[in-house]
Structures are given as C-alpha cells and as structure tokens.
Amino acid sequence: MKDSSLYIFGKNPVEELFTDRPDLIRRIYVKETIDQSSFDHIRSTATPHRIPVIKVPEKKIKELVGEVSHQGIVADVKEFPYQDIHEWIKSLDMTKNPVVFVLNELTDPHNVGAILRSAAAFNVAGVLLPKNRQVGVNGTVYKSSAGAAHKVSVVQIGNTNNAIDVLKKAGFWIAGLSGGKHATSLYDEEFTTPLAFVIGSEGSGMRVKTEELCDYIVSIPMNDSVESLNASVAAALVGYEAQRKVVK
C-alpha cells in the first residue's frame, strides 16, 4: 500500500471516520462473504451522505490494503487534509503555551499512529510531519491511531530544520527529546512557554543538524539498564506531563 493512496481499513476506524469526517469518504468496500448484518450501522450512516457501499471479493480488499487485519471493510478516502504550517500557527493561542510534536524521520507507521493518538488524548496542539523520509498518514497510521488522526492538527512540513526556524520565530522553544548527561529532565520541565518537542527516528534518533538547532535537550528519567524508549511511548509521556502541568 502506497502513502499516496489513503485507504482506511477496519470496522472501528471506518466508523470513527464517519463520525469525524464523512466528507472525506468516496466509497466503502465490504467483503462479499462477510456477515452483512454486522455492517448495517455503516450502511445506514453512509446512505444520507450518498456514499456507496460496494460488495467485493477478498482479493479486491487485499489489492487495496495488502495483508492486514482489515475486518472485511475498507474506506476509499480523499487525500489526508494536512494543515499548512503558517495557517496552523495563526490558529494557535500562544498565551496558552501550546505543546507540539515535530517528528524527525519516523518510518514505522504504528509508531506514528500511536503518537497521533497520544497527541489527541493529551491536547497536543499539533504534530508536524516532514514530507520526505517520514511516513505520512496512511491506512496503517490511521488504524494505529484508532481514528485519532482527524482529532489532532497534522501539519505537513517540507524540511524539519526550516520548520524549526518557523516555530522559533512564532515564539516556540525547541526541545529535542534525547538522552545524555547534558539533558534536562522532563520532570523539571515547567511548560511555561510554547514548546515544540522534536522526536527522532526509531533507530538513529534526531539528525545531528536538527539537534544543534534545538534550544535544549530533554530526557525522560528511567532505569539505567534501559537505553531508550520507543518513540511513541516517549511522546505519550511528554504529552501526559504537559497535560498534567500546563494551566488551562
């Protein structure tokens, strides 16, 4: 499955999409051999929106999404509505010290989906995704987010370092999420300014130049016997800490 084709699969993700953005759905494919009564709700929801529900053989489902847990249902969706960074910044209330995530070349769609879900859960003001060397919002990302991809502002950026410059000019402090003896503990972060947390790739972390552009480095205290955390787990901990400390 290519990122350029957005197919949302699985019963719950499709139902979430109907709730949040039915205007994005072109058509629904349902496996012809599945118990059709289990999709009565989806059909009744699709009808007023004039969205066709089409029975197809499983071969067609696999052609669209591959060998995934599709549960016999796929939504053919218009291109994901990424936000423009400049328009998104204009929409922010900087007096509320927004927290945002900047993803730096994450390639695991399950990680990205989980980060979007955490961002939505903890009121993160936006998730910035580079256009290149970074997985975009595809079907796997959407399902891993459990439908939360449309509940958070997702901003597509051309270049991480350029985006950091734009964020700084808008009033954000840039915190690179990493380890090292010179890092500031997440526990000590007061969240009294707009903050952008840069989350590096699963294997190599942040690029060197990107880390140099950060105002400071933040680490998550943990047992010394554990080298690092999964990127999505780290993002969830940051989001939780921000939610806990930021005064609404």
N, C-alpha and C positions, 0 to 999 in steps of 0.2 A: 504494500500500500504506500502510495506517494503522498507527501505532505500537501502537494498541490490539489489533491482530491480529498475533500473532507467528507468522510462517511462516519456517522455516529452509530455505534452498534451496542446492543444490549438493551433489555427492556427498560430498566430504571433510567439510564442515560437518555434514552429517547423520550421517556415520559417527562424527565426534567426539562428537556429542550422544548417540549410542548408548553410547559409552564412558563419558561423564561423568554424564549424567542421563537414562537411558531412561525414568524415571518421569514425565518431563515430556511425553513424546510421546503424542499422542492417536491419530494415524494418519499413514501415509505415502502420498503421491500419487506415482505414477510414470507418465510419459508413455507411452501405449499403443504408440506406434510405435517406441520406442527398443529397442535390443538388450537384451532382458530378462536375458540371462545375465550382463550387467555388474553387475546388482543382486542376484545370488544371495546374496552375503555379507550384504547388508542384509536380505533376506528371512529368511535363516537366523537372523539376530540378532533380528529382530522377532518371530519365532514364539514363543520361550519367554516373551517379555514380553506376549504376546497383543495385539500392536499390528497392526492391519490394514494391509495394503499394497494400495492400490487403483489399478488402471489407469484413467487418464483421458485425454481428448484434450488436446492442447497448449493449446487455448482455455481449458480449466479452469485449467491451470497459470498462464497469463497473467492470468486473473482474480484469482488469489490473490496473485501477486508482481509482476505487471507485466512490462515489457520489461527483464529482467535475465538474466544468464548463469546459468540455473537448472540446466542439465545434465540436465533431464528428471526431476528429483526434488525434492519439497517435503515437509517435515515440518510437520504441524499441531501446534503446541506450546502447552502451557498458558502462562498469563501468566508472564513472566520473574520469577524469585524474587529480587526486590530485598531487601536487608537493611535493617533499621531501624537508624538511626544509634546509638541508645543501646545496643541489644543488641550491635551490632558493636563499639562501643568497649569494652564489658565483656569481649569475647573477645580483645582485644589484650594482648600482653605489652609494656607500656610500657618495661620495662627494656632491651628490645632496640632502642629508638629507631626505631620504625616510621616509614616514609615513606609518605605517601598523596597522591593527586591529587584536587584539587577542580576540577571543570570548571565554567567560568563562561559558560554560554550558547553552547556549541558547537552548530552546526546541521548540520555536514557529517557524515553517518553514517560515511563512510570514515575520517575523522579519529578519530572516537570509537572505532571498531572497532580501528584501529591503536594507539590509546592503551591499550585494554584488553589487546591482545596484548603490548605492551611492559611493562605493569604485571605481567602474569603471568610474563613472561620474567625480570624483574628483582626478583621478590619484593616488589613494592609491596603494602602491607598492605590497600589498598582504593582504589576510585575512587568519588568522590561525584558524583552527577548530579542537578542541580536538576530538579524535576518540570515546571516551566514554562520556556518559551523555551530549551529544551535538548532535543536529540534523545535519545530513550531507546533501550533495546536492542531494535532491530527486526531484520528479516532481513538487511538490508544491513550493519548494525553487526556482527551475528553473523558473517556471511561475511567481512567485512573483518578481524575479529579472528582468523580462521582457527580458529574453535572455542574461542578462549581466553576467551570471555565467561563461561564457567562455571568457569574456573580461577582467578579472582580475585574478591574480595569487591566486589560492586557495590552501593552504598548510594544509595537514592533520598532526596533531601532536598527540603523544601518551599521553602526560601529559602537562598541561598548565605550571606548575611550572618548569618543566625541559626545556620547550621551552623558558621560560623567561630567564633562565640561558644561553641558547644558544644565544639568542638575545643580552644579555648583553655582552657576550664575543665577539660578532661580532661588537659591538660598538653602540648598541641601548640604549637609555634611556627609562625606562619603566614608563609610566604614567597611573595610574589607574583612570578610569572615574567614579567619585562618588561625593557625596556631603560632607558636614561637614565644620566646621569653619576653619579647618586647610588646606583646599583645595586651590589650586592655580586657579585663574580664567582662563578660556580658552581664554579670551580676552588678557591676559597678556602673553600667550604662544608665543614665538618668532619663533619657528620652525627652530632653527639654528643648530640642531643636529638631527641625525636619531632618530625617535620616534616610540615607539610601544604603542598604546593605548589599555588597557585591558578593555573590555566591559563585565560587569557581566550579570547574568541571569535576566530574566524578573521579577522574584519575589523577590529573596533574594540578588541580586547583586553579587559582587565578593566574592569568598570564603575568609575567614579570612587569611589563609596562603598565598594565592595569593596576597592579598592586602599588606601584610607585605613585599613581595618581590618587590613591586613597588618602584621606586626611589622617586616618589611623587604622590600626588593625584590632579587631575584636575576636577573642577566643571564647569558646564555651568550656568552662571548667569540667573536667572529667577524670576518671581513673587513669593514672599514668600508664597502665598496661594497655590502654586502648589508644591507638594512634589518631584516629579521626572518626567522624560520624558521617553517615550517609547525608548527601546534600539536602534531601527533603526533610530528614529528621532535624538537621541543623536549622533549616528555615522555620520549621514548626516551633522550635524552642525560642528562636528570636521573635517570632510572631506572638507567642504566648507571653514572653517577657514584656514586649511592647504593650500588649493589651492590658497587662497587669499594672504597668507603671504610668502609662500615659493618662493624663487627666482629660476626660471627655468634656 
